[in-house]
Amino acid sequence: MGKLIYAAIPKRLTYCLSEINRTITAEGNLPIITLYAFPIQENGHYEKFRLEIKRAAQGMVEKCDELLIFGIGRGSLKDYEYAVEKGKPVGSLIKKFDMEWESKAIHDRYKEYRHIIEQIVGKSVLEELLAQKDKFDKNGAIIPETPQRYLNPPFIY
């Protein structure tokens, strides 16, 4: 019989839910996806029920055999940290599902979670990303390099 897998997914990756579900079930496991369990998150009522959802999610983590994290977000990082505290096996598919994981990993919004991100992606990877932080804008998008010819245009007489 397969395992009960808690899928830690940030809200911004709701478009991936079906693929995440298929990924987990393809291995013969049963996914627990809170974004399915609590669709109120999509309806703008999340703040009203935030503490109740957090408690319920922690209860689900405790019941599961393992946690897989699919993207970087406050909730998914908290779920990951809670699973580690409870001694649950954890895994990551961030690089496969979260196209913004690099910029999110170094974004100041997630600064308090850097120790968790370091566990997930590795210390050397995080240090390398932080060293390149100036290549990202305030929203985490990669700043394109300006070709040298535009920095020093020729004089026109």
N, CA, C and O atoms as a GROMACS GRO file, in nm:
protein
  628
    1MET      N    1   0.084  -0.120   0.000
    1MET     CA    2   0.000   0.000   0.000
    1MET      C    3   0.088   0.125   0.000
    1MET      O    4   0.194   0.127   0.062
    2GLY      N    5   0.043   0.228  -0.070
    2GLY     CA    6   0.119   0.351  -0.082
    2GLY      C    7   0.117   0.434   0.045
    2GLY      O    8   0.053   0.400   0.144
    3LYS      N    9   0.190   0.544   0.038
    3LYS     CA   10   0.201   0.635   0.152
    3LYS      C   11   0.102   0.750   0.138
    3LYS      O   12   0.055   0.782   0.028
    4LEU      N   13   0.072   0.811   0.251
    4LEU     CA   14  -0.009   0.932   0.256
    4LEU      C   15   0.089   1.049   0.248
    4LEU      O   16   0.169   1.069   0.340
    5ILE      N   17   0.084   1.126   0.140
    5ILE     CA   18   0.181   1.233   0.115
    5ILE      C   19   0.113   1.369   0.130
    5ILE      O   20   0.015   1.399   0.061
    6TYR      N   21   0.166   1.452   0.220
    6TYR     CA   22   0.119   1.589   0.233
    6TYR      C   23   0.192   1.673   0.130
    6TYR      O   24   0.316   1.675   0.126
    7ALA      N   25   0.116   1.743   0.046
    7ALA     CA   26   0.175   1.828  -0.058
    7ALA      C   27   0.173   1.973  -0.011
    7ALA      O   28   0.066   2.034  -0.001
    8ALA      N   29   0.290   2.029   0.018
    8ALA     CA   30   0.303   2.169   0.060
    8ALA      C   31   0.318   2.254  -0.065
    8ALA      O   32   0.421   2.252  -0.133
    9ILE      N   33   0.212   2.329  -0.095
    9ILE     CA   34   0.204   2.403  -0.221
    9ILE      C   35   0.164   2.547  -0.192
    9ILE      O   36   0.062   2.570  -0.126
   10PRO      N   37   0.240   2.647  -0.241
   10PRO     CA   38   0.196   2.786  -0.224
   10PRO      C   39   0.075   2.815  -0.313
   10PRO      O   40   0.057   2.753  -0.418
   11LYS      N   41  -0.008   2.909  -0.269
   11LYS     CA   42  -0.130   2.942  -0.344
   11LYS      C   43  -0.103   2.983  -0.488
   11LYS      O   44  -0.186   2.958  -0.576
   12ARG      N   45   0.012   3.044  -0.514
   12ARG     CA   46   0.040   3.090  -0.650
   12ARG      C   47   0.060   2.975  -0.748
   12ARG      O   48   0.064   2.997  -0.869
   13LEU      N   49   0.073   2.852  -0.698
   13LEU     CA   50   0.090   2.736  -0.786
   13LEU      C   51  -0.038   2.654  -0.800
   13LEU      O   52  -0.032   2.535  -0.831
   14THR      N   53  -0.154   2.717  -0.778
   14THR     CA   54  -0.280   2.643  -0.791
   14THR      C   55  -0.299   2.587  -0.932
   14THR      O   56  -0.367   2.486  -0.950
   15TYR      N   57  -0.238   2.651  -1.032
   15TYR     CA   58  -0.251   2.600  -1.169
   15TYR      C   59  -0.182   2.465  -1.186
   15TYR      O   60  -0.206   2.397  -1.286
   16CYS      N   61  -0.099   2.424  -1.092
   16CYS     CA   62  -0.025   2.297  -1.099
   16CYS      C   63  -0.092   2.184  -1.022
   16CYS      O   64  -0.039   2.073  -1.020
   17LEU      N   65  -0.206   2.207  -0.959
   17LEU     CA   66  -0.264   2.108  -0.868
   17LEU      C   67  -0.287   1.973  -0.935
   17LEU      O   68  -0.256   1.869  -0.876
   18SER      N   69  -0.340   1.973  -1.054
   18SER     CA   70  -0.366   1.845  -1.122
   18SER      C   71  -0.238   1.769  -1.150
   18SER      O   72  -0.231   1.648  -1.131
   19GLU      N   73  -0.136   1.840  -1.194
   19GLU     CA   74  -0.007   1.775  -1.223
   19GLU      C   75   0.059   1.724  -1.095
   19GLU      O   76   0.119   1.616  -1.094
   20ILE      N   77   0.049   1.799  -0.988
   20ILE     CA   78   0.103   1.756  -0.859
   20ILE      C   79   0.029   1.631  -0.812
   20ILE      O   80   0.091   1.535  -0.765
   21ASN      N   81  -0.101   1.632  -0.824
   21ASN     CA   82  -0.182   1.516  -0.789
   21ASN      C   83  -0.138   1.393  -0.868
   21ASN      O   84  -0.120   1.285  -0.812
   22ARG      N   85  -0.120   1.410  -1.000
   22ARG     CA   86  -0.075   1.298  -1.086
   22ARG      C   87   0.064   1.249  -1.047
   22ARG      O   88   0.091   1.129  -1.048
   23THR      N   89   0.152   1.343  -1.013
   23THR     CA   90   0.290   1.307  -0.975
   23THR      C   91   0.289   1.217  -0.852
   23THR      O   92   0.362   1.118  -0.846
   24ILE      N   93   0.209   1.252  -0.753
   24ILE     CA   94   0.205   1.174  -0.629
   24ILE      C   95   0.135   1.040  -0.650
   24ILE      O   96   0.182   0.937  -0.602
   25THR      N   97   0.023   1.040  -0.722
   25THR     CA   98  -0.051   0.915  -0.741
   25THR      C   99   0.021   0.820  -0.836
   25THR      O  100   0.000   0.699  -0.829
   26ALA      N  101   0.106   0.872  -0.926
   26ALA     CA  102   0.181   0.786  -1.018
   26ALA      C  103   0.274   0.692  -0.943
   26ALA      O  104   0.308   0.585  -0.994
   27GLU      N  105   0.314   0.731  -0.823
   27GLU     CA  106   0.401   0.648  -0.741
   27GLU      C  107   0.320   0.554  -0.650
   27GLU      O  108   0.376   0.483  -0.567
   28GLY      N  109   0.189   0.554  -0.668
   28GLY     CA  110   0.103   0.470  -0.586
   28GLY      C  111   0.071   0.527  -0.449
   28GLY      O  112   0.031   0.455  -0.358
   29ASN      N  113   0.090   0.659  -0.435
   29ASN     CA  114   0.066   0.725  -0.307
   29ASN      C  115  -0.062   0.808  -0.313
   29ASN      O  116  -0.115   0.836  -0.420
   30LEU      N  117  -0.111   0.847  -0.196
   30LEU     CA  118  -0.232   0.927  -0.185
   30LEU      C  119  -0.194   1.069  -0.144
   30LEU      O  120  -0.136   1.088  -0.037
   31PRO      N  121  -0.226   1.169  -0.227
   31PRO     CA  122  -0.191   1.308  -0.192
   31PRO      C  123  -0.292   1.372  -0.098
   31PRO      O  124  -0.412   1.349  -0.109
   32ILE      N  125  -0.241   1.452  -0.007
   32ILE     CA  126  -0.322   1.538   0.078
   32ILE      C  127  -0.286   1.680   0.037
   32ILE      O  128  -0.174   1.727   0.062
   33ILE      N  129  -0.382   1.749  -0.025
   33ILE     CA  130  -0.357   1.882  -0.080
   33ILE      C  131  -0.454   1.980  -0.013
   33ILE      O  132  -0.574   1.976  -0.039
   34THR      N  133  -0.401   2.068   0.072
   34THR     CA  134  -0.488   2.159   0.147
   34THR      C  135  -0.560   2.258   0.056
   34THR      O  136  -0.668   2.306   0.092
   35LEU      N  137  -0.504   2.289  -0.059
   35LEU     CA  138  -0.572   2.381  -0.150
   35LEU      C  139  -0.700   2.319  -0.205
   35LEU      O  140  -0.791   2.391  -0.247
   36TYR      N  141  -0.708   2.187  -0.207
   36TYR     CA  142  -0.834   2.119  -0.240
   36TYR      C  143  -0.924   2.116  -0.118
   36TYR      O  144  -1.045   2.136  -0.128
   37ALA      N  145  -0.866   2.090  -0.001
   37ALA     CA  146  -0.944   2.077   0.122
   37ALA      C  147  -1.005   2.209   0.166
   37ALA      O  148  -1.114   2.211   0.224
   38PHE      N  149  -0.936   2.320   0.140
   38PHE     CA  150  -0.981   2.452   0.183
   38PHE      C  151  -0.989   2.547   0.065
   38PHE      O  152  -0.907   2.637   0.053
   39PRO      N  153  -1.088   2.529  -0.023
   39PRO     CA  154  -1.097   2.616  -0.140
   39PRO      C  155  -1.129   2.761  -0.105
   39PRO      O  156  -1.124   2.848  -0.192
   40ILE      N  157  -1.162   2.789   0.023
   40ILE     CA  158  -1.189   2.927   0.062
   40ILE      C  159  -1.067   3.016   0.041
   40ILE      O  160  -1.079   3.138   0.033
   41GLN      N  161  -0.949   2.954   0.032
   41GLN     CA  162  -0.828   3.032   0.006
   41GLN      C  163  -0.840   3.103  -0.128
   41GLN      O  164  -0.788   3.214  -0.144
   42GLU      N  165  -0.908   3.041  -0.224
   42GLU     CA  166  -0.924   3.100  -0.356
   42GLU      C  167  -1.032   3.207  -0.358
   42GLU      O  168  -1.033   3.292  -0.447
   43ASN      N  169  -1.122   3.204  -0.260
   43ASN     CA  170  -1.235   3.296  -0.259
   43ASN      C  171  -1.212   3.421  -0.175
   43ASN      O  172  -1.306   3.496  -0.150
   44GLY      N  173  -1.090   3.443  -0.132
   44GLY     CA  174  -1.059   3.564  -0.058
   44GLY      C  175  -1.097   3.560   0.089
   44GLY      O  176  -1.093   3.664   0.155
   45HIS      N  177  -1.133   3.445   0.142
   45HIS     CA  178  -1.171   3.434   0.282
   45HIS      C  179  -1.058   3.375   0.367
   45HIS      O  180  -1.078   3.341   0.484
   46TYR      N  181  -0.942   3.363   0.309
   46TYR     CA  182  -0.831   3.298   0.378
   46TYR      C  183  -0.797   3.365   0.510
   46TYR      O  184  -0.781   3.297   0.611
   47GLU      N  185  -0.786   3.498   0.512
   47GLU     CA  186  -0.746   3.569   0.634
   47GLU      C  187  -0.844   3.544   0.749
   47GLU      O  188  -0.803   3.533   0.865
   48LYS      N  189  -0.971   3.535   0.717
   48LYS     CA  190  -1.073   3.513   0.819
   48LYS      C  191  -1.053   3.379   0.891
   48LYS      O  192  -1.077   3.368   1.011
   49PHE      N  193  -1.008   3.277   0.817
   49PHE     CA  194  -0.995   3.142   0.871
   49PHE      C  195  -0.850   3.095   0.880
   49PHE      O  196  -0.824   2.976   0.895
   50ARG      N  197  -0.756   3.188   0.871
   50ARG     CA  198  -0.614   3.154   0.863
   50ARG      C  199  -0.568   3.063   0.976
   50ARG      O  200  -0.502   2.962   0.950
   51LEU      N  201  -0.600   3.095   1.100
   51LEU     CA  202  -0.554   3.014   1.213
   51LEU      C  203  -0.616   2.874   1.213
   51LEU      O  204  -0.549   2.776   1.244
   52GLU      N  205  -0.744   2.866   1.177
   52GLU     CA  206  -0.810   2.735   1.171
   52GLU      C  207  -0.749   2.648   1.062
   52GLU      O  208  -0.729   2.528   1.081
   53ILE      N  209  -0.720   2.710   0.948
   53ILE     CA  210  -0.658   2.637   0.837
   53ILE      C  211  -0.519   2.589   0.877
   53ILE      O  212  -0.481   2.476   0.848
   54LYS      N  213  -0.444   2.676   0.945
   54LYS     CA  214  -0.309   2.639   0.989
   54LYS      C  215  -0.315   2.519   1.084
   54LYS      O  216  -0.237   2.425   1.070
   55ARG      N  217  -0.407   2.521   1.180
   55ARG     CA  218  -0.421   2.410   1.274
   55ARG      C  219  -0.460   2.281   1.202
   55ARG      O  220  -0.406   2.174   1.230
   56ALA      N  221  -0.554   2.292   1.109
   56ALA     CA  222  -0.598   2.175   1.033
   56ALA      C  223  -0.485   2.120   0.947
   56ALA      O  224  -0.467   1.999   0.937
   57ALA      N  225  -0.409   2.210   0.884
   57ALA     CA  226  -0.296   2.167   0.801
   57ALA      C  227  -0.192   2.095   0.886
   57ALA      O  228  -0.136   1.993   0.843
   58GLN      N  229  -0.164   2.147   1.005
   58GLN     CA  230  -0.068   2.079   1.093
   58GLN      C  231  -0.117   1.941   1.133
   58GLN      O  232  -0.039   1.847   1.143
   59GLY      N  233  -0.248   1.929   1.156
   59GLY     CA  234  -0.304   1.798   1.186
   59GLY      C  235  -0.288   1.701   1.071
   59GLY      O  236  -0.262   1.583   1.091
   60MET      N  237  -0.304   1.752   0.950
   60MET     CA  238  -0.287   1.669   0.830
   60MET      C  239  -0.141   1.626   0.815
   60MET      O  240  -0.112   1.511   0.780
   61VAL      N  241  -0.048   1.719   0.842
   61VAL     CA  242   0.094   1.686   0.834
   61VAL      C  243   0.125   1.572   0.932
   61VAL      O  244   0.198   1.479   0.898
   62GLU      N  245   0.070   1.581   1.051
   62GLU     CA  246   0.095   1.477   1.152
   62GLU      C  247   0.042   1.341   1.109
   62GLU      O  248   0.102   1.238   1.141
   63LYS      N  249  -0.069   1.338   1.038
   63LYS     CA  250  -0.130   1.212   0.994
   63LYS      C  251  -0.058   1.152   0.872
   63LYS      O  252  -0.066   1.031   0.849
   64CYS      N  253   0.011   1.235   0.796
   64CYS     CA  254   0.076   1.187   0.674
   64CYS      C  255   0.206   1.112   0.704
   64CYS      O  256   0.267   1.127   0.809
   65ASP      N  257   0.245   1.030   0.606
   65ASP     CA  258   0.370   0.954   0.618
   65ASP      C  259   0.491   1.037   0.576
   65ASP      O  260   0.603   1.012   0.619
   66GLU      N  261   0.467   1.137   0.491
   66GLU     CA  262   0.577   1.214   0.433
   66GLU      C  263   0.523   1.347   0.384
   66GLU      O  264   0.403   1.360   0.358
   67LEU      N  265   0.612   1.446   0.370
   67LEU     CA  266   0.574   1.575   0.313
   67LEU      C  267   0.663   1.603   0.192
   67LEU      O  268   0.785   1.585   0.198
   68LEU      N  269   0.600   1.647   0.085
   68LEU     CA  270   0.673   1.694  -0.033
   68LEU      C  271   0.640   1.841  -0.051
   68LEU      O  272   0.523   1.880  -0.048
   69ILE      N  273   0.743   1.924  -0.069
   69ILE     CA  274   0.720   2.066  -0.093
   69ILE      C  275   0.738   2.092  -0.243
   69ILE      O  276   0.833   2.045  -0.305
   70PHE      N  277   0.644   2.168  -0.300
   70PHE     CA  278   0.641   2.192  -0.444
   70PHE      C  279   0.673   2.335  -0.483
   70PHE      O  280   0.692   2.363  -0.601
   71GLY      N  281   0.679   2.426  -0.387
   71GLY     CA  282   0.708   2.565  -0.419
   71GLY      C  283   0.737   2.644  -0.294
   71GLY      O  284   0.703   2.604  -0.182
   72ILE      N  285   0.801   2.758  -0.314
   72ILE     CA  286   0.837   2.844  -0.202
   72ILE      C  287   0.728   2.946  -0.177
   72ILE      O  288   0.694   3.026  -0.264
   73GLY      N  289   0.674   2.940  -0.057
   73GLY     CA  290   0.571   3.032  -0.010
   73GLY      C  291   0.570   3.022   0.142
   73GLY      O  292   0.621   2.925   0.198
   74ARG      N  293   0.515   3.121   0.208
   74ARG     CA  294   0.516   3.120   0.354
   74ARG      C  295   0.451   2.994   0.411
   74ARG      O  296   0.508   2.927   0.497
   75GLY      N  297   0.333   2.963   0.362
   75GLY     CA  298   0.260   2.847   0.414
   75GLY      C  299   0.331   2.716   0.387
   75GLY      O  300   0.340   2.630   0.476
   76SER      N  301   0.383   2.699   0.266
   76SER     CA  302   0.450   2.574   0.233
   76SER      C  303   0.580   2.558   0.313
   76SER      O  304   0.616   2.447   0.353
   77LEU      N  305   0.650   2.669   0.337
   77LEU     CA  306   0.772   2.662   0.417
   77LEU      C  307   0.740   2.633   0.564
   77LEU      O  308   0.814   2.560   0.630
   78LYS      N  309   0.630   2.690   0.614
   78LYS     CA  310   0.588   2.660   0.752
   78LYS      C  311   0.549   2.512   0.765
   78LYS      O  312   0.582   2.447   0.864
   79ASP      N  313   0.477   2.461   0.665
   79ASP     CA  314   0.439   2.319   0.667
   79ASP      C  315   0.562   2.230   0.666
   79ASP      O  316   0.568   2.130   0.739
   80TYR      N  317   0.661   2.266   0.584
   80TYR     CA  318   0.786   2.190   0.576
   80TYR      C  319   0.857   2.190   0.712
   80TYR      O  320   0.901   2.086   0.760
   81GLU      N  321   0.867   2.308   0.770
   81GLU     CA  322   0.934   2.322   0.900
   81GLU      C  323   0.862   2.239   1.007
   81GLU      O  324   0.926   2.174   1.089
   82TYR      N  325   0.729   2.242   1.005
   82TYR     CA  326   0.650   2.166   1.102
   82TYR      C  327   0.673   2.016   1.084
   82TYR      O  328   0.686   1.943   1.183
   83ALA      N  329   0.678   1.970   0.961
   83ALA     CA  330   0.703   1.828   0.934
   83ALA      C  331   0.840   1.786   0.986
   83ALA      O  332   0.855   1.678   1.044
   84VAL      N  333   0.940   1.871   0.966
   84VAL     CA  334   1.075   1.841   1.017
   84VAL      C  335   1.073   1.833   1.169
   84VAL      O  336   1.132   1.742   1.228
   85GLU      N  337   1.005   1.929   1.234
   85GLU     CA  338   0.994   1.929   1.380
   85GLU      C  339   0.930   1.801   1.432
   85GLU      O  340   0.966   1.750   1.538
   86LYS      N  341   0.834   1.749   1.356
   86LYS     CA  342   0.762   1.627   1.397
   86LYS      C  343   0.835   1.499   1.355
   86LYS      O  344   0.787   1.388   1.380
   87GLY      N  345   0.950   1.515   1.291
   87GLY     CA  346   1.030   1.400   1.251
   87GLY      C  347   0.978   1.327   1.128
   87GLY      O  348   1.011   1.211   1.106
   88LYS      N  349   0.896   1.394   1.048
   88LYS     CA  350   0.843   1.334   0.927
   88LYS      C  351   0.947   1.338   0.816
   88LYS      O  352   1.026   1.433   0.808
   89PRO      N  353   0.950   1.236   0.731
   89PRO     CA  354   1.037   1.243   0.613
   89PRO      C  355   0.988   1.355   0.521
   89PRO      O  356   0.868   1.373   0.503
   90VAL      N  357   1.081   1.429   0.464
   90VAL     CA  358   1.047   1.539   0.374
   90VAL      C  359   1.122   1.525   0.243
   90VAL      O  360   1.231   1.468   0.238
   91GLY      N  361   1.064   1.579   0.138
   91GLY     CA  362   1.128   1.580   0.008
   91GLY      C  363   1.089   1.708  -0.065
   91GLY      O  364   1.000   1.780  -0.021
   92SER      N  365   1.154   1.734  -0.176
   92SER     CA  366   1.130   1.857  -0.250
   92SER      C  367   1.120   1.831  -0.400
   92SER      O  368   1.201   1.759  -0.458
   93LEU      N  369   1.018   1.890  -0.459
   93LEU     CA  370   1.004   1.894  -0.605
   93LEU      C  371   0.992   2.040  -0.650
   93LEU      O  372   0.930   2.070  -0.752
   94ILE      N  373   1.054   2.129  -0.573
   94ILE     CA  374   1.047   2.273  -0.602
   94ILE      C  375   1.104   2.304  -0.740
   94ILE      O  376   1.044   2.379  -0.817
   95LYS      N  377   1.218   2.248  -0.772
   95LYS     CA  378   1.283   2.282  -0.898
   95LYS      C  379   1.203   2.236  -1.019
   95LYS      O  380   1.218   2.290  -1.128
   96LYS      N  381   1.118   2.136  -1.000
   96LYS     CA  382   1.035   2.087  -1.109
   96LYS      C  383   0.908   2.169  -1.127
   96LYS      O  384   0.864   2.191  -1.240
   97PHE      N  385   0.848   2.216  -1.017
   97PHE     CA  386   0.718   2.280  -1.024
   97PHE      C  387   0.719   2.431  -1.006
   97PHE      O  388   0.629   2.499  -1.057
   98ASP      N  389   0.816   2.487  -0.936
   98ASP     CA  390   0.816   2.630  -0.905
   98ASP      C  391   0.917   2.703  -0.994
   98ASP      O  392   1.037   2.703  -0.967
   99MET      N  393   0.867   2.763  -1.098
   99MET     CA  394   0.954   2.833  -1.193
   99MET      C  395   1.019   2.958  -1.132
   99MET      O  396   1.115   3.011  -1.188
  100GLU      N  397   0.968   3.004  -1.020
  100GLU     CA  398   1.021   3.124  -0.956
  100GLU      C  399   1.101   3.092  -0.831
  100GLU      O  400   1.131   3.182  -0.753
  101TRP      N  401   1.138   2.966  -0.810
  101TRP     CA  402   1.198   2.927  -0.684
  101TRP      C  403   1.327   3.003  -0.654
  101TRP      O  404   1.353   3.036  -0.538
  102GLU      N  405   1.407   3.034  -0.755
  102GLU     CA  406   1.534   3.102  -0.730
  102GLU      C  407   1.511   3.243  -0.676
  102GLU      O  408   1.573   3.284  -0.578
  103SER      N  409   1.422   3.316  -0.742
  103SER     CA  410   1.397   3.453  -0.696
  103SER      C  411   1.324   3.455  -0.562
  103SER      O  412   1.348   3.542  -0.479
  104LYS      N  413   1.235   3.359  -0.541
  104LYS     CA  414   1.164   3.351  -0.413
  104LYS      C  415   1.261   3.314  -0.300
  104LYS      O  416   1.247   3.363  -0.188
  105ALA      N  417   1.357   3.228  -0.328
  105ALA     CA  418   1.452   3.183  -0.226
  105ALA      C  419   1.532   3.298  -0.167
  105ALA      O  420   1.572   3.292  -0.050
  106ILE      N  421   1.557   3.401  -0.246
  106ILE     CA  422   1.639   3.513  -0.198
  106ILE      C  423   1.558   3.639  -0.170
  106ILE      O  424   1.614   3.740  -0.128
  107HIS      N  425   1.429   3.633  -0.195
  107HIS     CA  426   1.343   3.751  -0.174
  107HIS      C  427   1.339   3.784  -0.025
  107HIS      O  428   1.332   3.694   0.059
  108ASP      N  429   1.342   3.912   0.007
  108ASP     CA  430   1.340   3.956   0.146
  108ASP      C  431   1.214   3.910   0.221
  108ASP      O  432   1.216   3.897   0.343
  109ARG      N  433   1.106   3.887   0.148
  109ARG     CA  434   0.982   3.840   0.210
  109ARG      C  435   1.002   3.706   0.282
  109ARG      O  436   0.933   3.675   0.380
  110TYR      N  437   1.097   3.627   0.234
  110TYR     CA  438   1.120   3.494   0.291
  110TYR      C  439   1.250   3.486   0.372
  110TYR      O  440   1.300   3.377   0.400
  111LYS      N  441   1.302   3.602   0.410
  111LYS     CA  442   1.428   3.609   0.484
  111LYS      C  443   1.424   3.526   0.612
  111LYS      O  444   1.522   3.458   0.645
  112GLU      N  445   1.312   3.531   0.684
  112GLU     CA  446   1.301   3.456   0.810
  112GLU      C  447   1.296   3.305   0.788
  112GLU      O  448   1.310   3.228   0.883
  113TYR      N  449   1.277   3.262   0.664
  113TYR     CA  450   1.270   3.119   0.632
  113TYR      C  451   1.395   3.068   0.561
  113TYR      O  452   1.397   2.956   0.511
  114ARG      N  453   1.499   3.150   0.557
  114ARG     CA  454   1.620   3.110   0.482
  114ARG      C  455   1.681   2.980   0.535
  114ARG      O  456   1.736   2.902   0.457
  115HIS      N  457   1.672   2.956   0.666
  115HIS     CA  458   1.726   2.832   0.720
  115HIS      C  459   1.650   2.710   0.666
  115HIS      O  460   1.709   2.603   0.648
  116ILE      N  461   1.522   2.727   0.640
  116ILE     CA  462   1.443   2.618   0.582
  116ILE      C  463   1.477   2.602   0.435
  116ILE      O  464   1.497   2.492   0.385
  117ILE      N  465   1.484   2.716   0.365
  117ILE     CA  466   1.518   2.713   0.222
  117ILE      C  467   1.655   2.650   0.203
  117ILE      O  468   1.677   2.574   0.108
  118GLU      N  469   1.747   2.680   0.294
  118GLU     CA  470   1.881   2.620   0.288
  118GLU      C  471   1.873   2.468   0.300
  118GLU      O  472   1.945   2.397   0.229
  119GLN      N  473   1.787   2.417   0.388
  119GLN     CA  474   1.768   2.272   0.401
  119GLN      C  475   1.715   2.212   0.272
  119GLN      O  476   1.754   2.101   0.234
  120ILE      N  477   1.627   2.284   0.205
  120ILE     CA  478   1.561   2.233   0.085
  120ILE      C  479   1.653   2.234  -0.036
  120ILE      O  480   1.667   2.133  -0.104
  121VAL      N  481   1.716   2.348  -0.063
  121VAL     CA  482   1.795   2.361  -0.187
  121VAL      C  483   1.945   2.340  -0.166
  121VAL      O  484   2.019   2.320  -0.262
  122GLY      N  485   1.989   2.342  -0.041
  122GLY     CA  486   2.131   2.325  -0.011
  122GLY      C  487   2.197   2.458   0.018
  122GLY      O  488   2.163   2.561  -0.041
  123LYS      N  489   2.292   2.455   0.109
  123LYS     CA  490   2.361   2.577   0.152
  123LYS      C  491   2.436   2.644   0.038
  123LYS      O  492   2.427   2.766   0.020
  124SER      N  493   2.511   2.566  -0.040
  124SER     CA  494   2.592   2.626  -0.147
  124SER      C  495   2.504   2.689  -0.255
  124SER      O  496   2.540   2.794  -0.310
  125VAL      N  497   2.390   2.627  -0.286
  125VAL     CA  498   2.300   2.683  -0.387
  125VAL      C  499   2.242   2.816  -0.337
  125VAL      O  500   2.239   2.914  -0.412
  126LEU      N  501   2.198   2.818  -0.212
  126LEU     CA  502   2.141   2.941  -0.157
  126LEU      C  503   2.246   3.052  -0.150
  126LEU      O  504   2.217   3.166  -0.184
  127GLU      N  505   2.369   3.019  -0.108
  127GLU     CA  506   2.475   3.119  -0.103
  127GLU      C  507   2.505   3.175  -0.242
  127GLU      O  508   2.528   3.295  -0.256
  128GLU      N  509   2.505   3.089  -0.342
  128GLU     CA  510   2.529   3.134  -0.479
  128GLU      C  511   2.418   3.228  -0.527
  128GLU      O  512   2.445   3.330  -0.591
  129LEU      N  513   2.294   3.194  -0.495
  129LEU     CA  514   2.182   3.280  -0.532
  129LEU      C  515   2.190   3.415  -0.461
  129LEU      O  516   2.168   3.520  -0.522
  130LEU      N  517   2.222   3.412  -0.331
  130LEU     CA  518   2.232   3.537  -0.255
  130LEU      C  519   2.345   3.625  -0.309
  130LEU      O  520   2.334   3.748  -0.306
  131ALA      N  521   2.452   3.565  -0.357
  131ALA     CA  522   2.562   3.642  -0.415
  131ALA      C  523   2.519   3.711  -0.544
  131ALA      O  524   2.579   3.811  -0.584
  132GLN      N  525   2.417   3.658  -0.609
  132GLN     CA  526   2.368   3.715  -0.735
  132GLN      C  527   2.240   3.796  -0.716
  132GLN      O  528   2.170   3.826  -0.813
  133LYS      N  529   2.210   3.830  -0.593
  133LYS     CA  530   2.084   3.898  -0.560
  133LYS      C  531   2.063   4.025  -0.641
  133LYS      O  532   1.950   4.060  -0.672
  134ASP      N  533   2.171   4.095  -0.676
  134ASP     CA  534   2.157   4.220  -0.751
  134ASP      C  535   2.108   4.198  -0.894
  134ASP      O  536   2.077   4.295  -0.963
  135LYS      N  537   2.100   4.073  -0.939
  135LYS     CA  538   2.050   4.043  -1.073
  135LYS      C  539   1.898   4.032  -1.075
  135LYS      O  540   1.838   4.012  -1.181
  136PHE      N  541   1.834   4.045  -0.957
  136PHE     CA  542   1.689   4.037  -0.948
  136PHE      C  543   1.631   4.172  -0.907
  136PHE      O  544   1.692   4.244  -0.828
  137ASP      N  545   1.514   4.206  -0.961
  137ASP     CA  546   1.450   4.330  -0.920
  137ASP      C  547   1.373   4.308  -0.790
  137ASP      O  548   1.376   4.198  -0.734
  138LYS      N  549   1.304   4.412  -0.741
  138LYS     CA  550   1.237   4.403  -0.612
  138LYS      C  551   1.124   4.300  -0.610
  138LYS      O  552   1.084   4.253  -0.503
  139ASN      N  553   1.072   4.264  -0.727
  139ASN     CA  554   0.967   4.162  -0.735
  139ASN      C  555   1.022   4.022  -0.758
  139ASN      O  556   0.947   3.925  -0.765
  140GLY      N  557   1.154   4.011  -0.770
  140GLY     CA  558   1.215   3.880  -0.788
  140GLY      C  559   1.236   3.841  -0.932
  140GLY      O  560   1.281   3.730  -0.959
  141ALA      N  561   1.205   3.930  -1.026
  141ALA     CA  562   1.227   3.899  -1.168
  141ALA      C  563   1.373   3.924  -1.204
  141ALA      O  564   1.436   4.014  -1.150
  142ILE      N  565   1.424   3.844  -1.295
  142ILE     CA  566   1.562   3.860  -1.339
  142ILE      C  567   1.574   3.988  -1.423
  142ILE      O  568   1.496   4.009  -1.516
  143ILE      N  569   1.671   4.071  -1.389
  143ILE     CA  570   1.695   4.194  -1.463
  143ILE      C  571   1.779   4.159  -1.586
  143ILE      O  572   1.889   4.107  -1.573
  144PRO      N  573   1.727   4.187  -1.705
  144PRO     CA  574   1.805   4.154  -1.824
  144PRO      C  575   1.930   4.241  -1.834
  144PRO      O  576   1.929   4.358  -1.796
  145GLU      N  577   2.034   4.182  -1.885
  145GLU     CA  578   2.159   4.258  -1.902
  145GLU      C  579   2.145   4.352  -2.020
  145GLU      O  580   2.088   4.316  -2.123
  146THR      N  581   2.196   4.473  -2.003
  146THR     CA  582   2.194   4.571  -2.111
  146THR      C  583   2.318   4.550  -2.197
  146THR      O  584   2.430   4.551  -2.145
  147PRO      N  585   2.299   4.531  -2.327
  147PRO     CA  586   2.417   4.515  -2.414
  147PRO      C  587   2.508   4.637  -2.404
  147PRO      O  588   2.460   4.749  -2.388
  148GLN      N  589   2.637   4.616  -2.413
  148GLN     CA  590   2.738   4.720  -2.398
  148GLN      C  591   2.718   4.833  -2.498
  148GLN      O  592   2.745   4.949  -2.467
  149ARG      N  593   2.670   4.801  -2.619
  149ARG     CA  594   2.654   4.906  -2.721
  149ARG      C  595   2.550   5.010  -2.681
  149ARG      O  596   2.555   5.124  -2.729
  150TYR      N  597   2.455   4.974  -2.592
  150TYR     CA  598   2.355   5.071  -2.547
  150TYR      C  599   2.407   5.155  -2.430
  150TYR      O  600   2.358   5.265  -2.406
  151LEU      N  601   2.505   5.102  -2.360
  151LEU     CA  602   2.562   5.179  -2.250
  151LEU      C  603   2.654   5.289  -2.300
  151LEU      O  604   2.661   5.395  -2.238
  152ASN      N  605   2.724   5.266  -2.411
  152ASN     CA  606   2.816   5.363  -2.470
  152ASN      C  607   2.784   5.379  -2.619
  152ASN      O  608   2.858   5.330  -2.704
  153PRO      N  609   2.674   5.449  -2.650
  153PRO     CA  610   2.640   5.463  -2.792
  153PRO      C  611   2.742   5.552  -2.864
  153PRO      O  612   2.800   5.642  -2.803
  154PRO      N  613   2.763   5.527  -2.990
  154PRO     CA  614   2.858   5.612  -3.067
  154PRO      C  615   2.801   5.752  -3.084
  154PRO      O  616   2.680   5.772  -3.089
  155PHE      N  617   2.893   5.848  -3.091
  155PHE     CA  618   2.848   5.986  -3.115
  155PHE      C  619   2.805   6.001  -3.258
  155PHE      O  620   2.867   5.949  -3.351
  156ILE      N  621   2.696   6.074  -3.274
  156ILE     CA  622   2.647   6.103  -3.410
  156ILE      C  623   2.666   6.252  -3.434
  156ILE      O  624   2.620   6.335  -3.355
  157TYR      N  625   2.736   6.286  -3.544
  157TYR     CA  626   2.766   6.427  -3.574
  157TYR      C  627   2.669   6.482  -3.673
  157TYR      O  628   2.679   6.599  -3.710
   0.00000   0.00000   0.00000
